[in-house]
Amino acid sequence: MAQPGRRQGFLSFFSGFIVGVLAMVGVLYFTAPQLLPLPQPKPETPTKAPYEYYVIIDEATGATIMYVSVVTVNPGDELITEDNKRYVVVRVEENRAYARYVEDVKVRTKREPAP
Protein backbone atom coordinates (compact mmCIF):
# COMPACT_ATOMS: atom_id res chain seq x y z
CA MET A 1 0.00 0.00 0.00
CA ALA A 2 1.20 3.50 -0.82
CA GLN A 3 2.46 5.64 1.97
CA PRO A 4 0.35 8.67 3.00
CA GLY A 5 3.25 11.09 2.52
CA ARG A 6 3.92 9.84 -0.98
CA ARG A 7 0.26 10.19 -2.00
CA GLN A 8 0.09 13.69 -0.57
CA GLY A 9 3.25 14.64 -2.48
CA PHE A 10 1.75 13.35 -5.73
CA LEU A 11 -1.47 15.33 -5.18
CA SER A 12 0.57 18.41 -4.34
CA PHE A 13 2.65 17.98 -7.51
CA PHE A 14 -0.42 17.32 -9.66
CA SER A 15 -2.36 20.32 -8.30
CA GLY A 16 0.72 22.54 -8.75
CA PHE A 17 1.04 21.30 -12.34
CA ILE A 18 -2.64 22.09 -13.05
CA VAL A 19 -2.30 25.56 -11.51
CA GLY A 20 0.82 26.19 -13.62
CA VAL A 21 -0.93 25.08 -16.82
CA LEU A 22 -3.91 27.30 -16.05
CA ALA A 23 -1.60 30.24 -15.33
CA MET A 24 0.19 29.72 -18.68
CA VAL A 25 -3.12 29.51 -20.53
CA GLY A 26 -4.24 32.72 -18.83
CA VAL A 27 -1.03 34.53 -19.74
CA LEU A 28 -1.24 33.36 -23.35
CA TYR A 29 -4.93 34.25 -23.55
CA PHE A 30 -4.23 37.88 -22.67
CA THR A 31 -0.85 38.35 -24.39
CA ALA A 32 -1.23 36.34 -27.60
CA PRO A 33 -3.57 38.82 -29.33
CA GLN A 34 -0.99 41.55 -28.77
CA LEU A 35 1.82 39.41 -30.20
CA LEU A 36 -0.03 38.17 -33.27
CA PRO A 37 -0.14 40.34 -36.40
CA LEU A 38 -3.37 42.19 -37.02
CA PRO A 39 -5.67 40.74 -39.68
CA GLN A 40 -5.18 42.48 -43.00
CA PRO A 41 -8.20 43.81 -44.86
CA LYS A 42 -9.17 41.99 -48.01
CA PRO A 43 -7.89 43.80 -51.10
CA GLU A 44 -10.71 45.45 -52.99
CA THR A 45 -11.35 44.03 -56.41
CA PRO A 46 -11.51 46.63 -59.14
CA THR A 47 -15.10 47.12 -60.14
CA LYS A 48 -16.36 47.65 -63.62
CA ALA A 49 -17.07 51.29 -64.36
CA PRO A 50 -20.79 51.72 -63.83
CA TYR A 51 -22.73 53.58 -66.45
CA GLU A 52 -25.93 55.49 -65.95
CA TYR A 53 -27.52 53.65 -68.86
CA TYR A 54 -26.77 51.15 -71.61
CA VAL A 55 -27.79 51.45 -75.25
CA ILE A 56 -28.74 48.11 -76.79
CA ILE A 57 -28.08 48.08 -80.51
CA ASP A 58 -29.15 45.53 -83.14
CA GLU A 59 -25.95 43.89 -84.35
CA ALA A 60 -27.18 43.41 -87.93
CA THR A 61 -28.85 46.75 -88.65
CA GLY A 62 -27.19 49.09 -86.14
CA ALA A 63 -30.60 50.33 -85.02
CA THR A 64 -31.12 51.23 -81.37
CA ILE A 65 -33.38 48.65 -79.74
CA MET A 66 -33.69 50.17 -76.28
CA TYR A 67 -32.05 52.08 -73.47
CA VAL A 68 -31.54 50.25 -70.18
CA SER A 69 -30.84 51.88 -66.84
CA VAL A 70 -30.55 50.49 -63.30
CA VAL A 71 -29.02 47.12 -64.34
CA THR A 72 -25.65 46.18 -65.83
CA VAL A 73 -25.87 44.56 -69.25
CA ASN A 74 -23.62 41.54 -69.85
CA PRO A 75 -23.04 39.20 -72.80
CA GLY A 76 -25.60 36.39 -72.72
CA ASP A 77 -28.42 38.58 -71.40
CA GLU A 78 -31.69 38.18 -73.28
CA LEU A 79 -34.41 40.70 -73.98
CA ILE A 80 -37.78 40.80 -75.67
CA THR A 81 -38.75 44.02 -77.40
CA GLU A 82 -42.21 45.55 -77.44
CA ASP A 83 -42.85 44.03 -80.87
CA ASN A 84 -42.12 40.53 -79.44
CA LYS A 85 -38.68 39.96 -80.93
CA ARG A 86 -36.16 38.08 -78.80
CA TYR A 87 -32.53 39.21 -78.79
CA VAL A 88 -29.36 37.97 -77.06
CA VAL A 89 -26.58 40.37 -76.10
CA VAL A 90 -23.38 39.18 -77.80
CA ARG A 91 -20.88 41.85 -76.74
CA VAL A 92 -20.65 44.98 -74.60
CA GLU A 93 -18.34 47.91 -75.34
CA GLU A 94 -18.45 50.59 -72.66
CA ASN A 95 -22.14 51.50 -72.41
CA ARG A 96 -23.09 50.04 -75.83
CA ALA A 97 -24.41 46.50 -75.94
CA TYR A 98 -24.78 44.70 -79.25
CA ALA A 99 -27.63 42.20 -79.49
CA ARG A 100 -28.33 39.47 -82.04
CA TYR A 101 -31.88 38.70 -83.19
CA VAL A 102 -32.98 35.17 -82.25
CA GLU A 103 -36.70 34.74 -82.97
CA ASP A 104 -40.20 36.15 -82.81
CA VAL A 105 -42.01 35.08 -79.67
CA LYS A 106 -45.68 34.69 -78.88
CA VAL A 107 -46.48 36.46 -75.63
CA ARG A 108 -49.89 35.59 -74.26
CA THR A 109 -51.97 37.94 -72.18
CA LYS A 110 -53.84 37.19 -68.97
CA ARG A 111 -57.06 36.83 -70.90
CA GLU A 112 -55.73 34.07 -73.15
CA PRO A 113 -55.96 30.53 -71.75
CA ALA A 114 -52.76 28.63 -71.03
CA PRO A 115 -51.86 25.97 -73.62
C-alpha positions in Angstrom: 0.0 0.0 0.0 1.2 3.5 -0.8 2.5 5.6 2.0 0.4 8.7 3.0 3.2 11.1 2.5 3.9 9.8 -1.0 0.3 10.2 -2.0 0.1 13.7 -0.6 3.3 14.6 -2.5 1.7 13.3 -5.7 -1.5 15.3 -5.2 0.6 18.4 -4.3 2.6 18.0 -7.5 -0.4 17.3 -9.7 -2.4 20.3 -8.3 0.7 22.5 -8.8 1.0 21.3 -12.3 -2.6 22.1 -13.1 -2.3 25.6 -11.5 0.8 26.2 -13.6 -0.9 25.1 -16.8 -3.9 27.3 -16.1 -1.6 30.2 -15.3 0.2 29.7 -18.7 -3.1 29.5 -20.5 -4.2 32.7 -18.8 -1.0 34.5 -19.7 -1.2 33.4 -23.4 -4.9 34.2 -23.5 -4.2 37.9 -22.7 -0.8 38.4 -24.4 -1.2 36.3 -27.6 -3.6 38.8 -29.3 -1.0 41.6 -28.8 1.8 39.4 -30.2 0.0 38.2 -33.3 -0.1 40.3 -36.4 -3.4 42.2 -37.0 -5.7 40.7 -39.7 -5.2 42.5 -43.0 -8.2 43.8 -44.9 -9.2 42.0 -48.0 -7.9 43.8 -51.1 -10.7 45.4 -53.0 -11.3 44.0 -56.4 -11.5 46.6 -59.1 -15.1 47.1 -60.1 -16.4 47.7 -63.6 -17.1 51.3 -64.4 -20.8 51.7 -63.8 -22.7 53.6 -66.5 -25.9 55.5 -65.9 -27.5 53.6 -68.9 -26.8 51.1 -71.6 -27.8 51.5 -75.3 -28.7 48.1 -76.8 -28.1 48.1 -80.5 -29.1 45.5 -83.1 -25.9 43.9 -84.3 -27.2 43.4 -87.9 -28.8 46.8 -88.7 -27.2 49.1 -86.1 -30.6 50.3 -85.0 -31.1 51.2 -81.4 -33.4 48.6 -79.7 -33.7 50.2 -76.3 -32.0 52.1 -73.5 -31.5 50.3 -70.2 -30.8 51.9 -66.8 -30.5 50.5 -63.3 -29.0 47.1 -64.3 -25.7 46.2 -65.8 -25.9 44.6 -69.3 -23.6 41.5 -69.8 -23.0 39.2 -72.8 -25.6 36.4 -72.7 -28.4 38.6 -71.4 -31.7 38.2 -73.3 -34.4 40.7 -74.0 -37.8 40.8 -75.7 -38.8 44.0 -77.4 -42.2 45.5 -77.4 -42.8 44.0 -80.9 -42.1 40.5 -79.4 -38.7 40.0 -80.9 -36.2 38.1 -78.8 -32.5 39.2 -78.8 -29.4 38.0 -77.1 -26.6 40.4 -76.1 -23.4 39.2 -77.8 -20.9 41.9 -76.7 -20.6 45.0 -74.6 -18.3 47.9 -75.3 -18.5 50.6 -72.7 -22.1 51.5 -72.4 -23.1 50.0 -75.8 -24.4 46.5 -75.9 -24.8 44.7 -79.3 -27.6 42.2 -79.5 -28.3 39.5 -82.0 -31.9 38.7 -83.2 -33.0 35.2 -82.3 -36.7 34.7 -83.0 -40.2 36.2 -82.8 -42.0 35.1 -79.7 -45.7 34.7 -78.9 -46.5 36.5 -75.6 -49.9 35.6 -74.3 -52.0 37.9 -72.2 -53.8 37.2 -69.0 -57.1 36.8 -70.9 -55.7 34.1 -73.1 -56.0 30.5 -71.8 -52.8 28.6 -71.0 -51.9 26.0 -73.6 
